[in-house]
Amino acid sequence: NPNASKSKAKYKATYDYIVVGSGPGGGPVVANLAKAGHTVLLLEAGEDRGDLVSQQVGVLGITAAGDPLQRWDFFVKHHSNETLNEKHRLLTWRTPNSTNEFYVGTKPPAGAEKLGMYYPRAGVLGGCSTHNAMTAVLPQDSDWDLVAEITGDESWRAKNMRKHLVSIEKNNYVPPGTPGHGFSGYLDVSATSREQLSYLPETAAIFQVASNLLNQTGDILDTVTRDLNNNDPDRDQQVGFFGYPSHSAPGGIRRTSRDALIAVQNSPQKKYLTISTNSFVTKVLFDKPKGGAKPKDKKKPRAIGVSYLKGQSLYSADPRYKPSNTRNAAKHTAYARYSVILAGGVFNTPQILKLSGIGPRSELAKHNIPVIVDLPGVGANLQDNYEISMSAATNISFTNISPNNPRCTYTGDDIDPCYLLWKQGKGPYTYGQGVAAALMYKSSSASERDIMMWGGGGSGGRFRGFGVANASWNDGSMPADPPSSFGFVMNKMNSRSRGKVSLRSSRPEDTPEIEFRFFEGPGAKEDLEAMEDGINWVRKLLYETVGEPFAPFTEVEPCNIWLYGEGQKGCDVKEFIKAQAWSHHATSSCAIGGHGDRMAVLDSRFRVRGVDGLRVVDGSAFPRNPGIFPVLATFMLAEKGSESILMDHGK
Ligand SMILES: Cc1cc2nc3c(=O)[nH]c(=O)nc-3n(C[C@H](O)[C@H](O)[C@H](O)COP(=O)(O)OP(=O)(O)OC[C@H]3O[C@@H](n4cnc5c(N)ncnc54)[C@H](O)[C@@H]3O)c2cc1C
């Protein structure tokens, strides 16, 4: 870089690269840059809470997700239509006069402030990989191929992207040497086993019928070990049951992007790595060079560093936040010789860009933010998977015949018998996933499998979305499922809604406004039909195919007999899906796009358009929400991003 020595003198730049955020996008980039011998500063707003049991035991993710030491609370709108938003039974309100901070439901107490739908995120070292459900499923090949098609950059083709899985994966469930998998990377990937399902005889019996209904032959205990991430050319057409893969090591130990950083800290390259936690980035700093290396660069502003605040709980999504935290925080600046890389996640990366003057001109003007680049795509194109649950009460109870099946408290302490067993390498927490198998389904008009279902007997299908911790739930519209119930939760991939992330204010500590626009715009009808198709398939399975001893069934979801009465009169499945669907796999708010696309925020090498020295490498970069679960794709994207940065180093 011809400007490097000049910049160094002028700005006392101490790092080659600055990376903001340490989730599956940022964490591996930091590690790769340090491994390549470049000095790198990681600025992470949260703390390192790798010491917490809830981060170590994979199935305690839900405990970690509710923990004020780790969580960031966002409240979002599913729809632009407020009447529809108010129908969701998990709508959340702030209750200033109650012992609980929040109320969840549709009949709030007087004076409660409507917040929106709860949307969990993690504000800690390792980002959401420290508390997510660890489901590690590859995106469809067409998701990668799409990037190649819209940008003309053939390196994004699925057949090339697979090498990034191979390089990071430490696979624990296929025979060593299986093509298309890696066995010595930092990211353990394990899958559920036949043993796990064999302890659940009634669930296994229904799964067997479901498997046969999808023309899968063979014993269900064998089919639930199939590799969901296989390298077959027709993988994205394959339906039926598979093992449920998760980013965890044998014994149910969670693996995260934090592990990539720890590996560097334990290596000779640690001298290149500076991790600064409790460091909340507020703005990217730009230089407007008088003359660039090439004439075409002349007018491009260059990112030279960032401003950040140092201190704990500086973002209002942090439940421990107080305005005085931000007021009292020390202000810092750091400079980068080569590049600043934003990886703050799908909500924060567009927020940081906009606060820095990169975004839609009119929105920046509204908040009196000087425009560096008018980039209308920043915060647009927000996408997510839809989720809905389906379940029915059966005639019998579901059992668990495992010799190690105590009643788990999910507290991860010495009163939790499952944690005590886990420490000995036994019991349900060692499985890595609470569910025994993944079921892939292709709705009738889809060209590839487009739905994943997971669940089972007893608690199966009981998940209805995320509720914020410390809330009262006194809305009678959601009676508990009977213990005899069986069901699935459905994830619909590649949903066609396009939402947005906009600034609420120019204060960095304020969370942005997030509107998903579920089932709005082109493709909404097809998405609804696909989800209804999935529900109808489950109904066919339960009410027409599974017989004794389970029948008769009583529908719990979607057409709840307690809500709709005998015959479920008045229950419109599509209306139910529209009102009650939820999501938590958001991506694509700063998307890669082609040269002629004015909504493209990034080029295919992750460079922010219109400026130099600035990239985005996190879930917000995907032009299309990848597959059913985004995290494995984001880990791979981080490898691709690292490759681009290293190839361009010094250019
Ligand atoms: C409860 C839950 C369950 C999930 N389950 C699954 C699953 O099973 N499978 C799956 O595929 N996906 C799952 N996901 C989604 C998945 O974990 C995310 O898509 C993924 O972690 C996104 O990675 P990221 O790097 O883009 O962002 P994140 O993981 O969100 O990381 C962003 C990081 O940036 C930091 N940061 C943000 N702003 C700033 C700032 N201004 N300054 C400094 N640091 C900042 C944050 O603290 C955070 O550490 C789940 C998510 C949640 C919340």
The ligand as a Gaussian input file, in Angstrom:
#p B3LYP/6-31G(d) Opt

LIG

0 1
 C      -30.969000     -17.707000      20.163000
 C      -30.344000     -17.924000      18.813000
 C      -30.296000     -19.211000      18.288000
 C      -29.729000     -19.425000      17.037000
 N      -29.611000     -20.715000      16.574000
 C      -28.972000     -20.939000      15.410000
 C      -28.708000     -22.261000      14.984000
 O      -28.995000     -23.228000      15.684000
 N      -28.108000     -22.428000      13.782000
 C      -27.776000     -21.371000      12.984000
 O      -27.290000     -21.594000      11.878000
 N      -27.983000     -20.112000      13.395000
 C      -28.531000     -19.871000      14.595000
 N      -28.668000     -18.590000      15.044000
 C      -28.160000     -17.498000      14.207000
 C      -26.641000     -17.435000      14.185000
 O      -26.068000     -17.679000      15.436000
 C      -26.232000     -16.078000      13.614000
 O      -26.746000     -16.004000      12.305000
 C      -24.725000     -15.853000      13.580000
 O      -24.172000     -15.912000      14.859000
 C      -24.416000     -14.500000      12.948000
 O      -23.033000     -14.262000      12.998000
 P      -22.470000     -12.790000      12.817000
 O      -20.998000     -12.864000      12.958000
 O      -23.044000     -12.219000      11.581000
 O      -23.082000     -11.919000      14.005000
 P      -23.164000     -12.145000      15.571000
 O      -23.041000     -13.560000      15.920000
 O      -24.376000     -11.416000      16.007000
 O      -21.870000     -11.398000      16.145000
 C      -21.748000     -10.006000      16.124000
 C      -20.777000      -9.570000      17.210000
 O      -20.501000      -8.183000      17.046000
 C      -20.496000      -7.530000      18.298000
 N      -20.841000      -6.133000      18.059000
 C      -21.999000      -5.658000      17.556000
 N      -21.957000      -4.305000      17.466000
 C      -20.737000      -3.920000      17.911000
 C      -20.110000      -2.662000      18.070000
 N      -20.737000      -1.531000      17.745000
 N      -18.842000      -2.632000      18.552000
 C      -18.185000      -3.776000      18.876000
 N      -18.767000      -5.004000      18.766000
 C      -20.017000      -5.074000      18.283000
 C      -21.546000      -8.285000      19.107000
 O      -21.320000      -8.141000      20.482000
 C      -21.325000      -9.727000      18.625000
 O      -20.358000     -10.382000      19.419000
 C      -29.226000     -18.332000      16.285000
 C      -29.262000     -17.046000      16.825000
 C      -29.803000     -16.849000      18.077000
 C      -29.786000     -15.477000      18.652000

